[in-house]
Amino acid sequence: MGILDKAKQLGEKVNESVTAFSSDEVIANTVIKAVEKQEKVNAILKAKGSNYRVADIDLGMGIPPTVSFGVRRIDEITDGFGEGEAEGQALNASFD
């Protein structure tokens, strides 16, 4: 097998991997796991009396896939509302 054949074979494997990573099921599972992690970390931060929360999640569906979390102060998240009210408004805004 020549070097071009090996390169073609490797390219096909990468293409299959990218297709598998971009499937709806994989994306949905990644979102669920990232949100679960965010909620657990926020509960720990709240229990420790921290003024910070994980407020943003960015998913990169590359090889390897990446998850990035953005941290904000509570007053930046709530912007004058109670913590629960601000979270509820953010959810409503994203589904409207």
C-alpha positions in Angstrom: 0.0 0.0 0.0 1.5 3.3 -1.1 1.6 6.5 0.9 -1.3 8.0 -1.0 -3.5 5.0 -0.3 -2.6 5.3 3.4 -3.4 9.0 3.3 -6.7 8.3 1.6 -7.6 5.7 4.2 -6.7 8.0 7.1 -8.8 10.8 5.5 -11.8 8.4 5.3 -11.4 7.5 9.0 -11.3 11.2 10.0 -14.4 11.9 7.9 -16.2 9.0 9.6 -15.2 10.3 13.0 -16.4 13.8 12.2 -19.7 12.5 11.0 -20.1 10.4 14.2 -19.2 13.5 16.4 -21.8 15.6 14.6 -24.7 13.2 14.9 -27.7 14.7 16.7 -27.6 12.0 19.4 -23.9 12.8 20.3 -24.6 16.5 20.4 -27.6 16.0 22.6 -25.7 13.8 25.0 -22.8 16.3 25.1 -25.2 19.1 25.9 -26.8 17.1 28.7 -23.5 16.2 30.3 -22.2 19.8 30.1 -25.4 21.2 31.7 -25.2 18.6 34.5 -21.6 19.6 35.2 -22.6 23.2 35.2 -25.4 22.6 37.7 -23.1 20.5 40.0 -20.3 23.1 40.0 -22.8 25.9 40.6 -24.3 24.0 43.6 -20.7 23.6 45.1 -20.0 27.3 44.5 -23.2 28.4 46.1 -22.6 26.0 49.1 -19.1 27.6 49.6 -20.6 31.1 49.5 -18.9 32.1 46.3 -20.2 35.1 44.3 -19.4 33.3 41.1 -21.4 30.9 38.9 -20.8 29.0 35.7 -23.0 31.0 33.4 -21.9 30.1 29.8 -21.2 26.8 28.0 -19.5 26.7 24.6 -19.4 23.3 22.8 -16.8 22.7 20.0 -17.6 19.6 18.0 -14.1 19.0 16.6 -11.5 16.4 17.1 -11.3 16.3 20.1 -14.6 17.8 21.1 -14.3 20.6 23.6 -16.5 22.1 26.3 -15.7 25.6 27.7 -17.4 27.1 30.7 -17.7 30.9 31.3 -17.7 32.1 34.9 -19.6 35.3 35.9 -20.3 37.1 39.2 -23.9 36.6 40.5 -24.7 40.3 40.0 -23.6 40.1 36.4 -25.9 37.1 35.8 -29.0 38.4 37.6 -28.7 42.1 36.5 -31.1 43.2 39.2 -33.3 40.1 39.4 -33.3 37.3 41.9 -31.1 34.4 40.8 -34.0 32.1 39.9 -35.9 34.9 38.0 -32.9 35.7 35.8 -32.4 32.0 35.0 -36.0 31.7 34.0 -35.9 34.8 31.8 -32.8 33.4 30.0 -34.6 30.1 29.3 -37.7 31.9 28.0 -35.6 34.1 25.8 -33.8 31.2 24.2 -37.0 29.4 23.3 -39.1 32.3 22.0 
